[in-house]
Amino acid sequence: MATSEDLSSQSNSTQTVKYDPKSQTVMLPNGLVSVAGVTVVTGGAELSCGSCMLAFGVWGTLVGLSVVALGLWDHLEYKNSGLSHLLALGLVLLLTSSSLVAVTFGLRSLMKKRRMMARRERAEANLVLVNDYAKVVLKRVTV
C-alpha cells in the first residue's frame, strides 16, 4: 500500500512529454517509448495512410454526388431563390473529397517515379565495366 509520502514524491515529478528527433523517441513521464514501438502497438496502421485517404476520398465523393443530386432536386422542386443549404453542403463535400482523391493519386504517382528512379540508380550502380562503343555491359556485380 502506498503511503502519502510516496504519493507526494510522485506528484512532484515533471509531467512533460519530450521528443528527441535524433533517436526518434518520445520520453513520457513514466518511461520511454520509441516511434518503432508505436508501429508495433498500432499494427502499422500509420504506414497505410495513403490507402485510407484514397478510400475516404472515394466514399466522400460518392456521398457528395448523392447530396448534390438531392440538393438539386430540392432546389428545382421548391423553386428556392439562391443556393440551398443542402446543395452548398453537397458541393463542399464533393469538391473536398474529389480534391483528396486527386492529391492522393498525385502523391502516389510522385512516389512511384521516385521509387523507379532509385531502382534505376541502384541498377546502374551494379555496373562495373561497360563498352561505350557497343553499348554492351561486359561485367556486373552481383550482390
C-alpha positions as a LaTeX table, in Angstrom:
\begin{tabular}{lrrr}
\hline
Residue & $x$ (\AA) & $y$ (\AA) & $z$ (\AA) \\
\hline
Met1 & 0.00 & 0.00 & 0.00 \\
Ala2 & 1.41 & 3.39 & $-0.99$ \\
Thr3 & 1.81 & 5.91 & 1.77 \\
Ser4 & 1.09 & 9.61 & 1.48 \\
Glu5 & 4.84 & 10.29 & 1.29 \\
Asp6 & 5.14 & 8.03 & $-1.79$ \\
Leu7 & 2.23 & 9.76 & $-3.50$ \\
Ser8 & 3.58 & 13.24 & $-2.80$ \\
Ser9 & 7.00 & 12.35 & $-4.21$ \\
Gln10 & 5.36 & 11.02 & $-7.41$ \\
Ser11 & 3.20 & 14.12 & $-7.87$ \\
Asn12 & 6.27 & 16.40 & $-7.75$ \\
Ser13 & 7.81 & 14.75 & $-10.84$ \\
Thr14 & 7.57 & 16.68 & $-14.07$ \\
Gln15 & 4.64 & 15.76 & $-16.29$ \\
Thr16 & 6.13 & 16.80 & $-19.63$ \\
Val17 & 6.48 & 14.80 & $-22.82$ \\
Lys18 & 9.74 & 15.28 & $-24.68$ \\
Tyr19 & 10.62 & 14.21 & $-28.23$ \\
Asp20 & 14.17 & 13.53 & $-29.36$ \\
Pro21 & 14.33 & 13.79 & $-33.18$ \\
Lys22 & 17.78 & 12.19 & $-33.43$ \\
Ser23 & 16.80 & 8.90 & $-31.85$ \\
Gln24 & 13.11 & 9.29 & $-32.77$ \\
Thr25 & 11.98 & 8.57 & $-29.24$ \\
Val26 & 9.30 & 10.04 & $-27.06$ \\
Met27 & 10.06 & 10.48 & $-23.36$ \\
Leu28 & 6.92 & 10.12 & $-21.28$ \\
Pro29 & 6.72 & 10.94 & $-17.59$ \\
Asn30 & 6.79 & 7.26 & $-16.58$ \\
Gly31 & 9.11 & 5.80 & $-19.22$ \\
Leu32 & 10.49 & 5.74 & $-22.69$ \\
Val33 & 8.56 & 4.83 & $-25.85$ \\
Ser34 & 10.15 & 4.70 & $-29.28$ \\
Val35 & 8.49 & 5.52 & $-32.59$ \\
Ala36 & 9.05 & 1.91 & $-33.68$ \\
Gly37 & 7.06 & 0.91 & $-30.59$ \\
Val38 & 4.11 & 2.94 & $-31.87$ \\
Thr39 & 4.23 & 0.93 & $-35.10$ \\
Val40 & 4.16 & $-2.29$ & $-33.10$ \\
Val41 & 1.25 & $-1.11$ & $-30.97$ \\
Thr42 & $-0.85$ & 0.18 & $-33.88$ \\
Gly43 & $-0.03$ & $-2.73$ & $-36.15$ \\
Gly44 & 1.49 & $-0.43$ & $-38.77$ \\
Ala45 & $-1.75$ & 1.45 & $-39.42$ \\
Glu46 & 0.10 & 4.76 & $-39.69$ \\
Leu47 & 2.04 & 3.41 & $-42.66$ \\
Ser48 & $-1.13$ & 2.86 & $-44.72$ \\
Cys49 & $-2.26$ & 6.48 & $-44.69$ \\
Gly50 & $-2.38$ & 6.73 & $-48.49$ \\
Ser51 & $-4.73$ & 3.76 & $-48.76$ \\
Cys52 & $-7.04$ & 5.14 & $-46.09$ \\
Met53 & $-7.07$ & 8.60 & $-47.66$ \\
Leu54 & $-7.97$ & 7.13 & $-51.04$ \\
Ala55 & $-10.82$ & 5.11 & $-49.54$ \\
Phe56 & $-12.17$ & 8.11 & $-47.61$ \\
Gly57 & $-11.89$ & 10.25 & $-50.73$ \\
Val58 & $-13.79$ & 7.78 & $-52.91$ \\
Trp59 & $-16.58$ & 7.31 & $-50.38$ \\
Gly60 & $-16.73$ & 11.06 & $-49.76$ \\
Thr61 & $-17.04$ & 11.67 & $-53.48$ \\
Leu62 & $-19.92$ & 9.21 & $-53.73$ \\
Val63 & $-21.69$ & 10.80 & $-50.76$ \\
Gly64 & $-21.01$ & 14.26 & $-52.19$ \\
Leu65 & $-22.55$ & 13.26 & $-55.53$ \\
Ser66 & $-25.68$ & 11.95 & $-53.84$ \\
Val67 & $-26.03$ & 15.05 & $-51.64$ \\
Val68 & $-25.58$ & 17.33 & $-54.68$ \\
Ala69 & $-28.25$ & 15.35 & $-56.54$ \\
Leu70 & $-30.62$ & 15.65 & $-53.58$ \\
Gly71 & $-29.83$ & 19.35 & $-53.24$ \\
Leu72 & $-30.53$ & 19.93 & $-56.93$ \\
Trp73 & $-33.83$ & 18.08 & $-56.64$ \\
Asp74 & $-34.74$ & 20.18 & $-53.60$ \\
His75 & $-33.72$ & 23.37 & $-55.38$ \\
Leu76 & $-35.74$ & 22.58 & $-58.51$ \\
Glu77 & $-38.76$ & 21.15 & $-56.67$ \\
Tyr78 & $-39.36$ & 24.08 & $-54.35$ \\
Lys79 & $-38.07$ & 26.85 & $-56.65$ \\
Asn80 & $-35.81$ & 28.28 & $-53.98$ \\
Ser81 & $-34.13$ & 31.54 & $-54.78$ \\
Gly82 & $-30.40$ & 31.27 & $-54.19$ \\
Leu83 & $-28.39$ & 28.24 & $-53.18$ \\
Ser84 & $-29.97$ & 25.81 & $-50.73$ \\
His85 & $-28.01$ & 24.68 & $-47.70$ \\
Leu86 & $-28.17$ & 21.07 & $-48.83$ \\
Leu87 & $-26.76$ & 21.88 & $-52.26$ \\
Ala88 & $-23.99$ & 24.00 & $-50.76$ \\
Leu89 & $-23.08$ & 21.20 & $-48.33$ \\
Gly90 & $-23.01$ & 18.69 & $-51.18$ \\
Leu91 & $-20.80$ & 20.90 & $-53.32$ \\
Val92 & $-18.33$ & 21.47 & $-50.49$ \\
Leu93 & $-18.23$ & 17.75 & $-49.71$ \\
Leu94 & $-17.85$ & 16.83 & $-53.37$ \\
Leu95 & $-15.04$ & 19.32 & $-54.00$ \\
Thr96 & $-13.18$ & 18.40 & $-50.82$ \\
Ser97 & $-13.34$ & 14.65 & $-51.35$ \\
Ser98 & $-12.55$ & 14.79 & $-55.07$ \\
Ser99 & $-9.53$ & 17.00 & $-54.36$ \\
Leu100 & $-8.46$ & 14.46 & $-51.71$ \\
Val101 & $-8.60$ & 11.71 & $-54.33$ \\
Ala102 & $-6.64$ & 13.84 & $-56.81$ \\
Val103 & $-3.94$ & 14.69 & $-54.25$ \\
Thr104 & $-3.66$ & 11.03 & $-53.22$ \\
Phe105 & $-3.22$ & 9.91 & $-56.83$ \\
Gly106 & $-0.72$ & 12.70 & $-57.43$ \\
Leu107 & 1.36 & 11.72 & $-54.41$ \\
Arg108 & 1.21 & 8.05 & $-55.40$ \\
Ser109 & 2.48 & 8.81 & $-58.90$ \\
Leu110 & 5.24 & 11.02 & $-57.48$ \\
Met111 & 6.33 & 8.29 & $-55.07$ \\
Lys112 & 6.22 & 5.72 & $-57.87$ \\
Lys113 & 8.50 & 7.89 & $-60.01$ \\
Arg114 & 10.91 & 8.32 & $-57.10$ \\
Arg115 & 11.00 & 4.56 & $-56.49$ \\
Met116 & 11.64 & 3.91 & $-60.18$ \\
Met117 & 14.47 & 6.46 & $-60.25$ \\
Ala118 & 16.03 & 4.95 & $-57.11$ \\
Arg119 & 15.71 & 1.45 & $-58.58$ \\
Arg120 & 17.36 & 2.63 & $-61.81$ \\
Glu121 & 20.20 & 4.26 & $-59.87$ \\
Arg122 & 20.76 & 1.07 & $-57.89$ \\
Ala123 & 20.81 & $-0.95$ & $-61.12$ \\
Glu124 & 23.31 & 1.45 & $-62.67$ \\
Ala125 & 25.45 & 1.26 & $-59.54$ \\
Asn126 & 25.82 & $-2.50$ & $-60.09$ \\
Leu127 & 27.52 & $-2.00$ & $-63.45$ \\
Val128 & 31.25 & $-2.47$ & $-63.39$ \\
Leu129 & 32.50 & $-2.49$ & $-66.95$ \\
Val130 & 30.59 & $-1.06$ & $-69.91$ \\
Asn131 & 31.73 & $-0.97$ & $-73.52$ \\
Asp132 & 30.75 & 2.56 & $-74.59$ \\
Tyr133 & 31.26 & 1.90 & $-78.27$ \\
Ala134 & 28.94 & $-1.12$ & $-78.47$ \\
Lys135 & 26.71 & $-0.07$ & $-75.52$ \\
Val136 & 27.15 & $-3.52$ & $-74.01$ \\
Val137 & 27.60 & $-4.37$ & $-70.33$ \\
Leu138 & 30.69 & $-6.52$ & $-70.02$ \\
Lys139 & 30.61 & $-7.27$ & $-66.31$ \\
Arg140 & 28.09 & $-6.86$ & $-63.47$ \\
Val141 & 28.40 & $-7.03$ & $-59.74$ \\
Thr142 & 26.04 & $-9.47$ & $-58.10$ \\
Val143 & 25.20 & $-8.77$ & $-54.51$ \\
\hline
\end{tabular}
